Amino acid sequence: MYTPAERERLRAALLAAARADPRITGGALTGSAAAGSEDQWSDIDLAFGIGDGALFQEVLADWTDRMYRDHGVLHHLDVPVGASIYRVFLLPSTLQVDLAFSPAAEFGARAPTFRLLFGSAAELARPPAPTASNLIGLGWLHALHARSCLERGKLWQAEYMVSGVRDQALALACLRLGLPTSQGRGLDLLPAEVTAAAAEALVRAIAADELRRAFRVAIDCLLSEISEVDANLAARLERAVRELT
């Protein structure tokens, strides 16, 4: 396990290397450190702008080689966002290092957790927040598939779909209360009465009866949250979605 001091030394070394790289037009701190909420479990999140688009793949390859050569990286994965690549590295200490590489025109704040450290950043439009309508649709879509999986005897897939119904209900609660909706970031900030109800929708065993029990509770949670958004829509959906269980 890495220590905060080790994490800080690596972050400082990476930023020094980025400042010295003439191909990099700007560097920023992102994630929990930029938000002032870093703790001992936090990873390293940095973003870099690349001035010459023709050099993008060269810069990506060079920095990947650096991470493996100098820091003993075990593996990495890519998360593409537009023309940007978020390359995520795993170190032997279990420290996660996220390095985002963007063409200069796309290097800028996509979220409030962006603090420019050097160079310049573009003014970017923030990605739209999820809508209640979309989360509701994902909720009943997971419910349809949960029903099909149960009828087909595909119990592990049914567990995945039942959990999806519950997760969309919780995302709706987060949206309603002004909490983050992505990757479960707002869940631990939800009121106890919301999470207590959702806890009953956890699947306790991969068995048909238990899955159906959890499914019914997940539907209750989903309809409750839909009613907070649009009572008429909840009333229109109720009979159909309850029949799925």
N, C-alpha and C positions, 0 to 999 in steps of 0.2 A: 504494500500500500504506500502510495506517495504521501509526502507531507506538503502542507501549504508552502513551505519555504522552497522545496524542490520544484513545485509547480511554478512559483514566481520566478525562480532562476531560469527555467526553461522558457517561460513567456518572454522574459527580458532578452534572452538570447535570440529568440525568433524575431522579435521586433527589431533588434539591432541588425540582424541579417537582412530584414526587409528594408530598413532605412538605407542600407548599403547597396541594395540591388537597384540599379538604374532603370530596370524595366518596370518597377513597381511605383505607381503614381500616388498611392495613398494607403494608409493602414489604419485600421480601426479596432477597438476593443468592442466585442459584442457579448451577448449572453449575460449571465448573472453578475459577472464582474462589472460590466457596464452599467448594470442596474443597481449596483451597490448591495447586492444580496448574496455575494459569494460566501460559501462556507467550506469546511474541510473536504466535502465531497464534490465540490464543483470541478468542472473540467476547464480546459483552455479553449476560448473561442476568439478567433481573430479573423479579420477580413482584409483582403488586399485588392487594390485595383491594378489592372495591367494596362499600360499605356498603348502598346502596339498590339492590335488584335492578332497580327500574324505570329506573334511570339507567345500567344496564350498557352498552347500545348507545350512549348519549350519550357516556359516558366513552371507549369504544373509538373512536368517531368523532373526538372531540376530540384524543385522543392520536395518532391516525393523521394528522390534519391537522398537528399539531405536528411530527411526524417529517418529513413532506414539506416543510412550510414552512420549518422552522428548520434542518433537517439534510440537505436535498437528496436524500431517499430516491429510489431509482430504481424500486423495486417492492417488493411485500410478498406474503406468503402466510399463510394461517391453518391452524393445526393444532388442531382441537377435541379436548378431553379432558373428557368429562363436560359440565358447564355452563361450563367454562373455555375461553377462547380464547388460544392461543399465537400471537401475531402476530409474524411474522418479517420483518424489514426488511433490505434490501440498500442500503448506502450507496455512493457513487461511489468511496470509498477501498477498497472490497471488505470493509469491516467489516460483520459480521452482528450485528444487534441483535434479540434475542428478548425480547419483552415479553409476559408472561403475565398475563391479566386474569381474575380469578375472583370470583364472589359471595363475600362474607365467610365464609359457612358452608363454602366449599370452598377457602378460602385457607389453605394450610398445607403441611407437608412431605409430598411424595409420594415423595421419595427422600432419601438422606443428604445430598445436595448442596443444602441449603436453610438459609440463615442469615438469621434475622429481623433487620432493621435498624431498623424503627420500627413502632409500632402493635401489633396483636395478630394471632395466627394460631390457626386451629382445629386440633384434634387429629384428624388424618385416618388412616384405615387405609391401610397401604401396599398398593399393587397387588401381587397375587400374582406370584411369580417364575414363569417358564416351567417346565414340568415336562419331565422326560426323555421321558415318554410322548408328549407333544405334539410335541416336536422329532423324535422317531423317526417319528411319523406323518407329519409334514411331509416328512421325508426320503424315505420310500417313495412318498408322493404325488407329489413332484417326479420321482422315478424313473419312475413310471408315465407321466407326461406327457412325460418325455424320450424314452421308447421310442416313444410315439405320434407325437411330432414328427419323430423320425428316420424312422419308417416313412412318414410323409406327405411327407417331403422339406422340411419346414419347419425349415431349419437354424439360422436365427437364434433362433427360439423354442426349438429344442433346446438351443442354447448357454445360454439363460436357465435352462432346467430342469436341465441338468447342473450348472451353477453353483449352483443351489438345493440339489441333493443335497450337494454339497461344503460349502456354507454351513451346512446343518443338522448335518452331521458335526462341523464346527468349533464350532458352538454347543453341541453335546453335550459336546465336550471342555472348553469354557469352563465349562459347568455342573458337570462332574465335578471340575474343579480350583478351583472357587470364584471364577471370574473373571466379569466382566460379560458377558452374553450378547447384549445388544441393540446394534444398529447397529455391530457389529464392534469394540466398545470393548475387548474382552478379547483380541482375536486376536494383537496384538503382544506379549502377555505369555505366550502359549502356549510350551511347550517346543519346542526346535528339531526334535525327532523327530516331533512332531505336524505342525508346519507344513511340514516337508520332504516328508512323505508327501502332504499336501494340495496342495502345489505341483505335484505330478505330475498332479493332476486339473484343472489350468488348461487351458482350451481354447486351443490355439496357432494354430488356423486354422479358418475356417468351411468345413469339408469333412467329409463323412460319416465317412470313416475316422478322422479326427482326433477328431471328436466321440465316436465309439464308444470310442476309446482312453481319452479323458478320462473318459467315463461309467463304464467298467470300474474305473478307479482311484477315482473318487468313490464307487462302490458298496463297494469294499474299505475305504475310509475310514469310510463309514457303518457297515458291519457291524462293523468293529473297535471303534468307539465304542459301538455297541449292546451288544456283548459285555461291555464294561466295566460297563454298567448291569445287564444281564440276559442272561446267557449262554444261558439256555433260549429266550428270545425271539429272540436272534440266530440260534440254530439253527433255529427255526421259520421265520424269515423268509428265511434264506440262499438256499435253492433258488429261491424265487419271485423274489426281487429280482435274483439273478444271471442268471436267464433273461431278464430285461428287456433285458440288454445284448446 
